[in-house]
Amino acid sequence: GWQPRWFVLDNGILSYYDSQDDVCKGSKGSIKMAVCEIKVHATDNTRMELIIPGEQHFYMKAVNAAERQRWLVALGSAKACLADTRTKKEKEISETNESLKTKMSELRLYCDLLMQQVHTIQEFVHHDETHSPPSIENMNEASSLLSATCNTFITTLEECVKIANAKFKPEMFQLPHPDPLVSPVSPSPIQMMKRSISHPGPCYSER
């Protein structure tokens, strides 16, 4: 036989109670929509089923077709929202890995460039006697190039640290005696969407 139940959907969890008055007493059970399959009845437009594969099977019957439609939309939206969150997280991890690889490649390039520019300045400083000393203009140009490359290298290195800080645990990057000139980077918290719906009317459940 069908038993009346009061359902509340909150943050991807569907909880059910004997009645609306019993909400404060604690739920009789709950269903996590992320692992739940939603199925409509083949012939009865007021019925639907919630299935947790290998665990539970809930048979539900709304007061009318419109009410079932409202619940299907709410439950489907909650499940899709949770799925999108997981997909977004996986996507962010993938993008983080690619960004880190790209920045590391840039660092290798700038490192090679730095070595070349340092070598050029060393040649200017240690020129042999058979060659004329470098001009002030050449020395200034070499110094400016080296300075610009150093700045770019440091900027890219800071970006690498930020990406790595977001990818790995923050405590891995905490120094026992932090440099006052370096500001710590904290990963931004992932914002979770909260959906809440309370059933305006009775719904029935069959064990």
N, C-alpha and C positions, 0 to 999 in steps of 0.2 A: 504494500500500500504506500501511497504518497504521503510524505510528512512535510508540513510547512516549515520553511527555514528562512532566516533573514541573512542575506549575503552582503558583505562589505568588501569592495576591491580597493586595496591601498598599496601603492608602491610595488605593484606586480604580485601581490599576495592576495588571494581570494579566501576570506575567512567566512565561516557560517556559524549562526547562532540559532537557538530555539525560537527567539523572537527579538524584536528591536530592543525591548526592555532588558534583555539579557546580555547586551553588548558589553556592559561594564563588568560582567561576571567572568568574562573570558570566553573564547570561541570553543566550539565543539570540535573544530578541525580547521585545517587550512590547506590551500593548494597553491603551489608556486607555479605561476603561469609560464615561466621560462622553460620548464620541463613538461608542460602539459599540452596535449593535443586537443583541439576543439573540433567537435563533430556535430553536424546538424542531423536531425532525424529525417529519414527518407520520406515519410508520409505525414507526420504530425508537425505542423508549423509552429507549435508551442514548445516542442521538446528539443533538447540539445544534450550532448554528452561531453564530459571532460575526462580525458584519459591520461593517466600517468603510466606509460608503458611498463608492464611487469609488476606494477604495484597496486594501483587503485583505478576504479572505474566509477565515475559519478554520473547518475542519470538525473537530469533536471528538467523541470516543466514550468514554464512561465504562465502567468494568468491569461495571456493572449499573445498573438503573433507579433504585435508591435513591441510588447515588453521584451519578448525574446530577442527581437532585432536590436533593441537598445543594449541588451546584455552582450550579444554577439559582437557588436561594434566596440563596446568598452573592453571586453576580454581580448578581442583581436588586436586592438590598439595597444593594450598593455603588453601583450606578448611581442608585438612588432617593435615596440619601444625598447624592450629588453634585448631583443635580437639585434637591433640597430646599435645599441650601446656596445655590445660585444664585438660587432663587426668594426665599429669605429675604433675600439681599443686595439684590435688586431691590426687595423690599418695604421694607427698611430705608431705602433711598435715597428711595423715594416718601414714606414717612412723615417722613423728615427734611425733604424739601421742603415738605410740608404744615405741619410744626411750625414751620419758619422763617417761612412766610407768616403763620401764626397769630400768632406772637410779634411780627412786624413790624407787623401790624395792631394789636396791643395797644400797641406803642410809639407808634404814631400817635395812638391814643386818649389815652394818658397824656400825650403831648406837648401835645395840645389842652387837656387838663384843667389841666396845669401853666401854660400861658399864661393861661388864665382866672383861675386862683388868683393868679398873679403880678400880673395886671391889677387884681384886687380889692384886693390889698395896696397897690399903687401908688396906687389911688384913696383908700385910707385915709390914706396918708402925705401925699398932695398934695390933700387935700380943700380945696375953696374956702371962702371966709370966710362964704358964705351958709348953709353947713350946719354943724351941730354936729360936733365931732370924734368919731371912733368910740370906742366904749367899750373898755375893756381886755379885756372878755370877747370882743367881736367880733374884736379884734386877735389874741387868743390862739387863738380858733377858726380864724381864717384861717391863722395860722401853723402850727397843728397839721395842718390839711388839706394845706397845701403840703408840709410835712415828710413826711407819710404818702405823698403822691403821688410825691415824689422817691424815697423808699425803694422804692416799687413799681416805678417807672420803672427804677431802677438794677438791681433784682433781675431784671426782665424783660430788660434789656439784657445782663446777665451770662449769662442763659439763651440769648439769641440768639448770643452769642459762643461758648458751648459747642457749640451746634448747628452753627454755621458752622465751628468748629474740627474737628468730626467729619466734616463734609461735604467741606471743602477740605483742601489739604495743610497740615500743621502749620507748615511753615516760613514760610508766608505770614503767620502771626500772630506771628512772633518779632520783638521790638523790639530795636534795637541797645543801648539802655540801659533794661532793664526796670525797672518801678516795683517796689520791694521790697514795696509793700503789695498788689500784685496777684499772685496765684499763677497760674502757667501751667496750661493745661488740655490734657491729652494724651488723644487718642482711645483708647478701649479696643480692644485687639487682638481681631480676630475669631478665635474659637476654632474650629479645624478638627477634625472627628472622624476618627480613624484606625481603619480596620478592617483586620485582618490574618488570613489563613487560610492554612494550609499543607496541601496535599493529603496525606491519610494513605496513599493507595494510588496505583497507576499510573493514568494517563489517556493516551489515545492521540490523536495528531493526524495529520491527513493534509494534506500540502502541496497 
